[in-house]
Amino acid sequence: MEITFQVVVLLFFVAIIAGTIDAIAGGGGLITIPTLLAVGLPPGPAIATNKVGGIAGSAAATLHFLRIRQINLKHSRWMMLGTFLGSLAGGIALTRIDSSLLKQVIPILLIGFALYFLLSPKVGAEDHKERLTMAVYAATLAPLLGFYDGFFGPGVGTFLAISCVTLLGMNLVKATAHAKLLNLCSNLAALIFFALHGNIIWAYGLPMLAGQWVGGTIGARLVVKRGQQLIRVLMVIMAIVISVKMLMTP
């Protein structure tokens, strides 16, 4: 597909905004996918092409969190593998299973999480005792959430961050960092799957890759600078926005 210079510029700047928001609270796809549809991509290629920018944003954010030592790769490696394999399985299942049930269930869960964070201001303020070991999380929640991202996806960043806070005992900044790391793994699996099936329109994806790399870096810096209060506010907002979007979409 041909692409004009104006569309390249539009996609780049939209991707910066989406990447910034996604690095803080998730939900960047709510901005990028409608934009790709608006510039003429069919739904399937739009979803596939969106993963090109998505992996750049999550990679940039993850790299920044690694530099400031908010992520321990050695401790996280099995969670990374579980998320990657789960996402790959989810992508395969997407071609065979109807996802309409999730459109009814996920908004309820997201709104519930939003209210939980809104009414519990001390949640995620600092580290606390873990309820699950990383090994158990890697064998259970990591592949499950990876599967969800590969199969459906909306709100996965929120689910990952909340699970890291409530189950692994992390503060919100560290939880957000690990959420981006695991989201990078699930995005990589989805990107490989879509690339092998030829659904990615690279001319549209590359400007978004550049933009979301910039946005992911900005968002990660804001997380560290502004801390858990910024994450809490944006996470609640994005959870509600995603839920409303899903409930209003036929």
C-alpha positions in Angstrom: 0.0 0.0 0.0 1.2 3.5 -0.9 1.7 6.0 1.9 1.9 9.8 1.7 4.3 12.0 3.6 1.4 13.6 5.5 0.3 10.2 6.7 3.8 9.3 7.8 4.0 12.6 9.9 0.5 11.9 11.3 1.3 8.4 12.3 4.6 9.4 13.9 3.2 12.1 16.2 0.1 10.0 17.1 2.5 7.2 18.0 4.5 9.5 20.3 1.3 10.3 22.2 0.2 6.7 22.3 3.6 5.4 23.3 3.8 7.9 26.2 0.4 6.9 27.6 1.0 3.2 27.0 4.3 3.3 29.0 2.5 4.9 32.0 -0.8 3.1 32.1 -1.3 1.0 29.0 -4.1 1.6 26.4 -2.1 3.1 23.7 -3.8 0.9 21.1 -7.0 2.9 21.7 -5.2 5.8 19.9 -3.1 4.0 17.3 -5.6 1.4 16.0 -8.4 4.0 15.2 -5.7 6.1 13.5 -4.6 3.2 11.3 -8.2 2.5 10.4 -8.8 6.2 9.7 -5.9 6.3 7.2 -7.3 3.4 5.3 -6.1 0.1 6.7 -8.6 -2.7 7.0 -9.2 -4.0 10.6 -7.0 -7.1 10.4 -3.9 -5.4 9.0 -4.5 -2.4 11.3 -4.3 -4.7 14.4 -1.2 -6.5 13.0 0.6 -3.3 12.0 -0.1 -1.8 15.4 2.2 -4.4 17.0 5.1 -2.9 15.1 4.8 0.4 17.1 3.7 -1.4 20.2 6.9 -3.4 20.4 9.0 -0.3 20.0 7.2 1.6 22.8 7.4 -1.3 25.2 11.1 -1.9 24.3 12.0 1.7 24.8 10.2 1.9 28.2 11.8 -1.5 29.2 15.3 -0.3 28.3 14.9 2.9 30.4 13.6 0.9 33.4 16.5 -1.5 33.0 19.0 1.4 33.0 17.6 2.7 36.3 17.5 -0.8 37.8 13.8 -1.2 38.3 13.9 -4.6 36.5 15.9 -7.6 37.4 16.2 -9.7 34.2 17.6 -12.7 35.9 14.6 -12.9 38.3 12.1 -12.2 35.5 13.3 -14.6 32.8 10.8 -17.3 33.4 7.9 -14.8 33.6 9.2 -13.4 30.2 9.2 -16.9 28.7 5.7 -17.7 30.1 4.3 -14.5 28.7 5.9 -15.0 25.3 4.6 -18.6 24.9 1.1 -17.6 26.2 0.9 -14.7 23.6 2.0 -17.1 20.8 -0.8 -19.5 21.8 -3.3 -16.6 22.0 -2.4 -15.5 18.5 -3.0 -19.0 17.2 -6.3 -19.3 19.1 -7.4 -16.0 17.7 -7.8 -17.6 14.3 -10.0 -20.4 15.6 -12.1 -19.1 18.6 -14.7 -16.3 18.8 -13.6 -13.6 21.3 -17.0 -12.0 21.7 -17.4 -13.3 25.3 -14.3 -11.3 26.4 -15.9 -8.1 25.2 -18.5 -8.5 27.9 -16.3 -9.8 30.8 -13.2 -7.6 30.4 -14.9 -4.2 30.9 -16.4 -5.4 34.2 -12.9 -6.5 35.4 -11.3 -3.3 34.3 -13.9 -1.1 36.0 -13.5 -3.2 39.2 -9.7 -2.7 39.2 -10.2 1.1 38.5 -12.5 1.4 41.6 -10.1 -0.7 43.7 -7.2 1.7 42.9 -9.3 4.8 43.2 -10.6 3.7 46.7 -7.3 2.3 47.9 -4.8 5.2 47.7 -2.1 3.3 49.6 -2.1 0.3 47.2 1.2 0.3 45.3 2.7 3.1 47.3 5.6 0.9 48.4 6.8 -2.8 48.2 5.0 -5.3 50.4 5.1 -9.0 51.0 4.5 -11.1 47.9 1.5 -13.5 47.7 3.0 -15.5 44.9 6.6 -16.3 44.1 7.9 -15.3 40.7 8.2 -19.0 39.8 4.5 -19.6 40.5 3.5 -16.4 38.7 5.7 -17.4 35.7 3.9 -20.8 35.5 0.3 -19.4 35.9 -0.4 -15.7 35.5 2.3 -14.9 33.0 1.2 -17.3 30.3 -2.5 -16.6 31.0 -2.1 -12.8 30.6 0.2 -13.4 27.6 -2.5 -15.6 26.0 -5.0 -12.8 26.6 -2.8 -10.2 24.9 -2.2 -12.5 21.9 -5.9 -13.4 21.7 -7.6 -10.1 22.5 -5.4 -7.6 24.2 -7.2 -4.4 25.5 -6.1 -3.5 29.0 -3.4 -6.1 29.3 -0.9 -3.5 30.6 -3.3 -2.7 33.4 -3.8 -6.4 34.2 0.0 -7.0 34.2 0.7 -4.0 36.5 -2.1 -4.8 38.9 -1.0 -8.4 39.2 2.6 -7.3 39.9 1.3 -5.0 42.7 -1.2 -7.4 44.3 0.5 -10.7 43.8 4.2 -10.0 43.6 4.3 -7.2 46.2 5.8 -4.5 43.9 5.3 -0.8 44.2 3.5 0.8 41.3 6.7 2.1 39.6 8.4 -1.3 39.7 5.1 -3.0 38.7 4.8 -0.7 35.7 8.4 -1.5 34.7 7.8 -5.2 34.9 4.5 -4.8 33.1 6.3 -3.2 30.2 8.9 -6.0 30.2 6.2 -8.7 30.0 4.2 -6.6 27.4 7.4 -6.5 25.3 7.5 -10.3 25.3 3.9 -10.7 24.4 4.2 -8.0 21.7 7.2 -9.8 20.3 5.3 -13.1 20.0 2.3 -11.4 18.4 4.6 -9.5 15.9 6.3 -12.8 14.9 2.9 -14.5 14.4 1.5 -11.6 12.3 4.7 -11.3 10.3 4.6 -14.9 9.4 1.0 -14.6 8.3 1.8 -11.5 6.2 -0.7 -9.2 7.8 1.7 -6.3 8.6 1.8 -3.2 6.4 5.4 -2.1 7.1 5.1 1.3 5.3 2.6 2.3 8.0 4.2 0.4 10.9 7.7 1.9 10.7 6.7 5.6 11.3 4.7 4.3 14.3 7.8 2.3 15.4 9.9 5.5 15.5 7.1 7.5 17.2 6.3 4.9 19.9 10.0 4.5 20.7 10.1 8.2 21.5 6.8 8.0 23.4 7.8 5.0 25.3 11.0 6.7 26.5 9.1 9.8 27.5 6.5 7.8 29.4 9.0 5.7 31.3 10.8 8.9 32.4 7.5 10.4 33.6 6.8 7.3 35.6 10.1 7.6 37.5 9.9 11.4 37.9 6.2 11.6 38.9 6.0 8.2 40.6 3.0 6.2 41.7 0.5 9.1 41.8 0.7 9.7 38.0 0.5 5.9 37.3 -2.6 5.6 39.6 -4.5 8.5 37.9 -3.7 7.4 34.3 -4.4 3.8 35.1 -7.8 4.5 36.4 -8.6 6.8 33.5 -7.4 4.3 30.9 -9.2 1.4 32.5 -12.5 3.3 32.3 -11.8 4.6 28.8 -11.0 1.0 27.6 -14.1 -0.4 29.3 -16.4 2.3 27.8 -14.9 1.8 24.3 -15.4 -2.0 24.5 -18.9 -1.7 25.8 -19.9 0.8 23.0 -18.3 -1.2 20.2 -20.8 -3.6 18.6 
